Amino acid sequence: MVLAGQGVWSEGMRKQLVQFAALPQVTVHTEATTNLDESAFITCIDRVIEGVSGRNENDLRPDLLITFGGAVVSKRIKTLLRKWRPAQHWNVDAGQRHHDTYQSLTHDIAVSPEIFFAQIVQGVQPNESFYGEAWKMMDESTRGKHNRLIAAAPFCDLTVFHTLNDRIPGGTDVHLA
């Protein structure tokens, strides 16, 4: 599992992460503040975590967590990863901030994420894993539930924001407070 924090990233790194996310053993999770919005990524962490249960958590639990960037906003992913305690947690940061947010840090890798992912994408081979697909299926399932909830909801803040968000042209910068 790759978990991206806040940041502004190069187009080259974005492409490397998309390539990395295509591996069956990998899932890449981002938030709006990560500035990495790609269909290959899980971009709504809190929504997808809603589908995690005792039935499927063993399929979704990471053996290796790779984090990079600034803060992650989602309290739910922080809580879940602290509970799961991955066997390995690598934090990639040229500045070596030494944050152990998920209480499982095993390696601080003192290099920029751009360099790290450029090197790792070339060396990791696909395997027979179902891990990435399990996360994609959970994302599709929870997105479907979300869309059904929106469709059935009466006029309210939720439906207004949903409608506005659907109508904002691509590439538009919006600041909400």
Disulfide bonds with the S-S distance in Angstrom:
none
